[in-house]
């Protein structure tokens, strides 16, 4: 299964720049219109105060800070999102275990599969 990201604006919240740019490259290759980057919770929250993405990819642990305040804001905004983490589902706080998650490292095919789950039909 795959999903179209053609024309979408996607927020990537990731503290490792190389990983953030690798995700961006995959998304742009898939037809994404724009990728917005945030390296931490405060930066992501400030960005969300200014604009609304079509969906978001969130690393769980951002240099020791958990991304959950960003997830909460996205949920209030009704923006679909998924977690991208090296810990997998077992690394999530209990209240977030129903949220789609992709385990890092991942390739474009795996990213496409998680997007099919997250993007509204």
MDTraj code that builds the backbone (N, CA, C; nanometers):
import mdtraj as md
import numpy as np

residues = "UNK UNK UNK UNK UNK UNK UNK UNK UNK UNK UNK UNK UNK UNK UNK UNK UNK UNK UNK UNK UNK UNK UNK UNK UNK UNK UNK UNK UNK UNK UNK UNK UNK UNK UNK UNK UNK UNK UNK UNK UNK UNK UNK UNK UNK UNK UNK UNK UNK UNK UNK UNK UNK UNK UNK UNK UNK UNK UNK UNK UNK UNK UNK UNK UNK UNK UNK UNK UNK UNK UNK UNK UNK UNK UNK UNK UNK UNK UNK UNK UNK UNK UNK UNK UNK UNK UNK UNK UNK UNK UNK UNK UNK UNK UNK UNK UNK UNK UNK UNK UNK UNK UNK UNK UNK UNK UNK UNK UNK UNK UNK UNK UNK UNK UNK UNK UNK UNK UNK UNK UNK".split()
xyz = np.array([
    [0.0826, -0.1177, 0.0000],
    [0.0000, 0.0000, 0.0000],
    [0.0873, 0.1243, 0.0000],
    [0.0477, 0.2254, -0.0749],
    [0.1204, 0.3508, -0.0716],
    [0.0198, 0.4646, -0.0711],
    [0.0667, 0.5810, -0.0353],
    [-0.0199, 0.6976, -0.0281],
    [0.0457, 0.8102, -0.1061],
    [-0.0366, 0.8981, -0.1584],
    [0.0164, 1.0120, -0.2310],
    [0.0401, 1.1288, -0.1377],
    [0.1593, 1.1826, -0.1422],
    [0.1909, 1.3037, -0.0685],
    [0.2034, 1.4220, -0.1647],
    [0.1638, 1.3998, -0.2876],
    [0.1762, 1.5030, -0.3897],
    [0.1075, 1.6309, -0.3450],
    [0.1848, 1.7374, -0.3438],
    [0.1324, 1.8683, -0.3087],
    [0.1187, 1.8960, -0.1605],
    [0.1508, 1.7992, -0.0740],
    [0.1337, 1.8185, 0.0694],
    [0.2501, 1.8948, 0.1314],
    [0.2185, 1.9631, 0.2424],
    [0.3194, 2.0312, 0.3245],
    [0.3360, 1.9483, 0.4511],
    [0.4573, 1.9027, 0.4758],
    [0.4819, 1.8083, 0.5849],
    [0.5850, 1.8653, 0.6820],
    [0.5524, 1.8579, 0.8093],
    [0.6426, 1.8995, 0.9154],
    [0.7219, 1.7780, 0.9628],
    [0.8540, 1.7922, 0.9686],
    [0.9419, 1.6890, 1.0218],
    [1.0070, 1.7454, 1.1477],
    [0.9766, 1.6830, 1.2612],
    [1.0352, 1.7241, 1.3887],
    [1.1390, 1.6187, 1.4261],
    [1.2646, 1.6571, 1.4136],
    [1.3766, 1.5632, 1.4289],
    [1.4991, 1.6427, 1.4709],
    [1.5677, 1.5983, 1.5759],
    [1.6839, 1.6715, 1.6262],
    [1.8143, 1.6384, 1.5537],
    [1.8175, 1.5311, 1.4785],
    [1.9364, 1.4951, 1.4009],
    [1.9197, 1.5476, 1.2587],
    [1.9976, 1.6510, 1.2236],
    [1.9814, 1.7173, 1.0939],
    [1.9927, 1.6205, 0.9766],
    [2.0879, 1.5292, 0.9807],
    [2.1065, 1.4375, 0.8682],
    [1.9831, 1.3506, 0.8475],
    [1.9216, 1.3069, 0.9565],
    [1.8004, 1.2250, 0.9463],
    [1.6856, 1.3097, 0.8931],
    [1.6745, 1.4315, 0.9421],
    [1.5695, 1.5220, 0.8960],
    [1.5792, 1.5441, 0.7448],
    [1.7008, 1.5667, 0.6969],
    [1.7177, 1.5904, 0.5541],
    [1.6990, 1.4633, 0.4711],
    [1.7316, 1.3473, 0.5265],
    [1.7045, 1.2215, 0.4560],
    [1.5536, 1.1999, 0.4405],
    [1.4784, 1.2300, 0.5469],
    [1.3326, 1.2185, 0.5396],
    [1.2793, 1.3175, 0.4368],
    [1.3317, 1.4406, 0.4393],
    [1.2893, 1.5407, 0.3416],
    [1.3129, 1.4909, 0.1992],
    [1.4299, 1.4363, 0.1741],
    [1.4625, 1.3873, 0.0404],
    [1.3634, 1.2790, -0.0045],
    [1.3317, 1.1867, 0.0867],
    [1.2343, 1.0819, 0.0535],
    [1.0982, 1.1433, 0.0216],
    [1.0546, 1.2373, 0.1045],
    [0.9232, 1.2991, 0.0847],
    [0.9174, 1.3784, -0.0458],
    [1.0228, 1.4527, -0.0756],
    [1.0255, 1.5287, -0.2005],
    [1.0276, 1.4352, -0.3214],
    [1.1003, 1.3241, -0.3112],
    [1.1010, 1.2243, -0.4184],
    [0.9624, 1.1661, -0.4415],
    [0.8820, 1.1636, -0.3350],
    [0.7463, 1.1094, -0.3439],
    [0.6456, 1.2148, -0.3914],
    [0.6903, 1.3396, -0.4103],
    [0.6021, 1.4432, -0.4634],
    [0.5533, 1.5466, -0.3637],
    [0.6031, 1.5422, -0.2438],
    [0.5656, 1.6393, -0.1412],
    [0.6002, 1.7807, -0.1890],
    [0.5114, 1.8777, -0.1609],
    [0.5339, 2.0155, -0.2052],
    [0.6370, 2.0867, -0.1191],
    [0.6241, 2.0733, 0.0130],
    [0.7141, 2.1420, 0.1055],
    [0.7405, 2.0538, 0.2264],
    [0.8627, 2.0668, 0.2796],
    [0.8973, 2.0009, 0.4056],
    [0.9472, 2.1092, 0.4997],
    [0.8826, 2.1188, 0.6164],
    [0.9232, 2.2141, 0.7188],
    [0.9969, 2.1371, 0.8273],
    [1.1064, 2.1936, 0.8753],
    [1.1889, 2.1271, 0.9759],
    [1.1814, 2.1986, 1.1100],
    [1.1789, 2.1194, 1.2156],
    [1.1939, 2.1710, 1.3515],
    [1.2839, 2.0735, 1.4256],
    [1.3832, 2.1268, 1.4953],
    [1.4784, 2.0418, 1.5650],
    [1.4476, 2.0202, 1.7122],
    [1.3429, 2.0865, 1.7616],
    [1.3075, 2.0729, 1.9024],
    [1.1618, 2.1074, 1.9260],
    [1.1174, 2.0838, 2.0476],
    [0.9771, 2.1051, 2.0838],
    [0.9376, 2.2511, 2.0671],
    [1.0156, 2.3433, 2.1247],
    [0.9795, 2.4850, 2.1175],
    [0.9762, 2.5364, 1.9740],
    [1.0712, 2.4945, 1.8942],
    [1.0754, 2.5362, 1.7540],
    [0.9530, 2.4826, 1.6795],
    [0.9152, 2.3581, 1.7062],
    [0.7981, 2.2988, 1.6402],
    [0.6695, 2.3698, 1.6821],
    [0.6561, 2.3981, 1.8117],
    [0.5361, 2.4671, 1.8601],
    [0.5259, 2.6071, 1.8011],
    [0.6384, 2.6777, 1.7912],
    [0.6382, 2.8115, 1.7311],
    [0.5990, 2.8049, 1.5839],
    [0.6496, 2.7065, 1.5135],
    [0.6150, 2.6903, 1.3729],
    [0.4650, 2.6630, 1.3567],
    [0.4114, 2.5805, 1.4456],
    [0.2679, 2.5483, 1.4395],
    [0.1805, 2.6671, 1.4764],
    [0.2345, 2.7639, 1.5457],
    [0.1612, 2.8873, 1.5727],
    [0.1466, 2.9718, 1.4466],
    [0.2378, 2.9526, 1.3513],
    [0.2402, 3.0336, 1.2297],
    [0.1750, 2.9669, 1.1097],
    [0.1848, 2.8344, 1.1009],
    [0.1299, 2.7651, 0.9839],
    [0.0887, 2.6239, 1.0198],
    [0.0063, 2.5671, 0.9333],
    [-0.0495, 2.4340, 0.9582],
    [-0.0056, 2.3383, 0.8479],
    [0.0659, 2.2331, 0.8857],
    [0.1053, 2.1331, 0.7856],
    [-0.0121, 2.0409, 0.7526],
    [0.0029, 1.9659, 0.6451],
    [-0.0978, 1.8653, 0.6101],
    [-0.0793, 1.7397, 0.6944],
    [0.0446, 1.7142, 0.7346],
    [0.0757, 1.6037, 0.8254],
    [0.2141, 1.6236, 0.8826],
    [0.2489, 1.5402, 0.9813],
    [0.3779, 1.5572, 1.0476],
    [0.4398, 1.4228, 1.0841],
    [0.5739, 1.4233, 1.0844],
    [0.6541, 1.3099, 1.1304],
    [0.7307, 1.3568, 1.2528],
    [0.7155, 1.2865, 1.3642],
    [0.7728, 1.3308, 1.4908],
    [0.8693, 1.2284, 1.5493],
    [0.9939, 1.2697, 1.5704],
    [1.0854, 1.1890, 1.6498],
    [1.0380, 1.2020, 1.7947],
    [1.0459, 1.0959, 1.8707],
    [0.9934, 1.0974, 2.0076],
    [1.0877, 1.1697, 2.1036],
    [1.2163, 1.1407, 2.0937],
    [1.3138, 1.1962, 2.1871],
    [1.3991, 1.2991, 2.1144],
    [1.3817, 1.4250, 2.1525],
    [1.4536, 1.5345, 2.0887],
    [1.5591, 1.5876, 2.1861],
    [1.6772, 1.5305, 2.1785],
    [1.7872, 1.5699, 2.2670],
    [1.7446, 1.5678, 2.4137],
    [1.6723, 1.4638, 2.4515],
    [1.6311, 1.4466, 2.5906],
    [1.4931, 1.5014, 2.6241],
    [1.4308, 1.5723, 2.5324],
    [1.2952, 1.6248, 2.5541],
    [1.1971, 1.5431, 2.4705],
    [1.0847, 1.5081, 2.5304],
    [0.9844, 1.4312, 2.4565],
    [0.8983, 1.5228, 2.3701],
    [0.8595, 1.4741, 2.2553],
    [0.7856, 1.5501, 2.1546],
    [0.6353, 1.5591, 2.1835],
    [0.5898, 1.5010, 2.2922],
    [0.4460, 1.4907, 2.3183],
    [0.3699, 1.6230, 2.3190],
    [0.4276, 1.7360, 2.3643],
    [0.3529, 1.8620, 2.3522],
    [0.3205, 1.8977, 2.2067],
    [0.4094, 1.8623, 2.1156],
    [0.3851, 1.8856, 1.9732],
    [0.2733, 1.7927, 1.9249],
    [0.2782, 1.6668, 1.9665],
    [0.1742, 1.5708, 1.9291],
    [0.0379, 1.6180, 1.9795],
    [0.0339, 1.6694, 2.1018],
    [-0.0917, 1.7194, 2.1575],
    [-0.1465, 1.8356, 2.0758],
    [-0.0578, 1.9272, 2.0374],
    [-0.1018, 2.0420, 1.9575],
    [-0.1507, 1.9971, 1.8204],
    [-0.0789, 1.9062, 1.7573],
    [-0.1223, 1.8548, 1.6273],
    [-0.2590, 1.7866, 1.6391],
    [-0.2791, 1.7110, 1.7451],
    [-0.4082, 1.6435, 1.7658],
    [-0.5193, 1.7474, 1.7798],
    [-0.4950, 1.8548, 1.8560],
    [-0.5957, 1.9612, 1.8701],
    [-0.6238, 2.0285, 1.7367],
    [-0.5206, 2.0402, 1.6525],
    [-0.5345, 2.1025, 1.5204],
    [-0.5934, 2.0057, 1.4172],
    [-0.6089, 1.8807, 1.4570],
    [-0.6580, 1.7752, 1.3678],
    [-0.5660, 1.7516, 1.2475],
    [-0.4363, 1.7600, 1.2754],
    [-0.3341, 1.7318, 1.1745],
    [-0.2854, 1.5898, 1.1979],
    [-0.2955, 1.5034, 1.0967],
    [-0.2466, 1.3663, 1.1148],
    [-0.0950, 1.3646, 1.1328],
    [-0.0473, 1.2699, 1.2142],
    [0.0954, 1.2587, 1.2376],
    [0.1300, 1.1155, 1.2748],
    [0.2596, 1.0887, 1.2690],
    [0.3116, 0.9599, 1.3143],
    [0.4430, 0.9847, 1.3855],
    [0.4804, 0.8884, 1.4673],
    [0.6086, 0.8941, 1.5360],
    [0.7116, 0.8171, 1.4546],
    [0.8321, 0.8720, 1.4444],
    [0.9459, 0.8054, 1.3816],
    [1.0533, 0.7948, 1.4897],
    [1.0769, 0.6739, 1.5373],
    [1.1665, 0.6577, 1.6508],
    [1.2470, 0.5287, 1.6412],
    [1.3652, 0.5326, 1.6966],
    [1.4473, 0.4117, 1.7028],
    [1.3969, 0.3132, 1.8065],
    [1.3089, 0.3586, 1.8954],
    [1.2582, 0.2726, 2.0020],
    [1.1366, 0.1909, 1.9611],
    [1.0723, 0.2259, 1.8494],
    [0.9499, 0.1569, 1.8088],
    [0.8363, 0.1874, 1.9052],
    [0.7279, 0.1119, 1.8961],
    [0.6095, 0.1351, 1.9803],
    [0.6405, 0.1211, 2.1287],
    [0.7377, 0.0373, 2.1641],
    [0.7683, 0.0153, 2.3056],
    [0.8275, 0.1392, 2.3716],
    [0.8776, 0.2338, 2.2922],
    [0.9353, 0.3550, 2.3469],
    [0.8367, 0.4680, 2.3657],
    [0.7096, 0.4449, 2.3340],
    [0.6085, 0.5497, 2.3455],
    [0.5450, 0.5520, 2.4837],
    [0.5039, 0.6712, 2.5257],
    [0.4250, 0.6834, 2.6484],
    [0.2923, 0.6100, 2.6255],
    [0.2348, 0.5509, 2.7301],
    [0.1137, 0.4685, 2.7147],
    [-0.0006, 0.5371, 2.6389],
    [-0.0181, 0.6664, 2.6591],
    [-0.1293, 0.7358, 2.5936],
    [-0.1097, 0.7526, 2.4429],
    [0.0076, 0.7215, 2.3931],
    [0.0352, 0.7393, 2.2501],
    [0.0538, 0.6078, 2.1752],
    [0.0326, 0.4952, 2.2384],
    [0.0612, 0.3666, 2.1736],
    [-0.0319, 0.3344, 2.0573],
    [-0.1427, 0.4043, 2.0447],
    [-0.2334, 0.3820, 1.9311],
    [-0.1955, 0.4679, 1.8109],
    [-0.1015, 0.5582, 1.8283],
    [-0.0557, 0.6448, 1.7195],
    [0.0356, 0.5642, 1.6268],
    [0.0208, 0.5813, 1.4949],
    [0.1107, 0.5096, 1.4034],
    [0.2567, 0.5428, 1.4319],
    [0.3411, 0.4425, 1.4185],
    [0.4842, 0.4600, 1.4444],
    [0.5651, 0.3834, 1.3404],
    [0.6754, 0.4443, 1.3009],
    [0.7706, 0.3787, 1.2124],
    [0.9035, 0.3747, 1.2876],
    [0.9684, 0.2606, 1.2823],
    [1.0950, 0.2459, 1.3549],
    [1.2113, 0.2878, 1.2658],
    [1.2979, 0.3727, 1.3206],
    [1.4188, 0.4144, 1.2491],
    [1.5257, 0.3077, 1.2682],
    [1.6101, 0.2875, 1.1712],
    [1.6093, 0.3507, 1.0399],
    [1.5027, 0.2897, 0.9495],
    [1.4556, 0.3675, 0.8531],
    [1.3566, 0.3180, 0.7588],
    [1.3911, 0.3664, 0.6186],
    [1.3333, 0.2990, 0.5202],
    [1.3562, 0.3374, 0.3811],
    [1.2292, 0.4016, 0.3247],
    [1.2363, 0.4413, 0.1988],
    [1.1235, 0.5103, 0.1361],
    [1.0002, 0.4210, 0.1264],
    [1.0192, 0.2929, 0.1049],
    [0.9056, 0.2001, 0.0977],
    [0.8322, 0.1940, 0.2321],
    [0.9062, 0.1844, 0.3411],
    [0.8451, 0.1821, 0.4747],
    [0.7764, 0.3152, 0.5038],
    [0.8373, 0.4261, 0.4617],
    [0.7758, 0.5569, 0.4796],
    [0.6443, 0.5651, 0.4033],
    [0.6431, 0.5136, 0.2826],
    [0.5210, 0.5124, 0.2028],
    [0.4099, 0.4326, 0.2709],
    [0.4470, 0.3205, 0.3322],
    [0.3470, 0.2380, 0.4019],
    [0.2873, 0.3110, 0.5226],
    [0.3705, 0.3804, 0.6004],
    [0.3171, 0.4513, 0.7177],
    [0.2319, 0.5687, 0.6720],
    [0.2695, 0.6324, 0.5633],
    [0.1900, 0.7430, 0.5115],
    [0.0524, 0.6966, 0.4669],
    [0.0444, 0.5746, 0.4138],
    [-0.0851, 0.5176, 0.3737],
    [-0.1771, 0.5015, 0.4932],
    [-0.1190, 0.4800, 0.6103],
    [-0.1980, 0.4664, 0.7335],
    [-0.2415, 0.6030, 0.7844],
    [-0.1544, 0.7019, 0.7701],
    [-0.1754, 0.8321, 0.8327],
    [-0.2598, 0.9276, 0.7468],
    [-0.2395, 0.9258, 0.6161],
    [-0.3090, 1.0199, 0.5285],
    [-0.4557, 0.9818, 0.5172],
    [-0.5438, 1.0779, 0.5472],
    [-0.6874, 1.0486, 0.5360],
    [-0.7235, 1.0108, 0.3917],
    [-0.8132, 0.9142, 0.3786],
    [-0.8547, 0.8677, 0.2444],
    [-0.9363, 0.9729, 0.1723],
])
top = md.Topology()
chain = top.add_chain()
for i, resn in enumerate(residues, 1):
    res = top.add_residue(resn, chain, resSeq=i)
    for name in ("N", "CA", "C"):
        top.add_atom(name, md.element.get_by_symbol(name[0]), res)
traj = md.Trajectory(xyz[None], top)
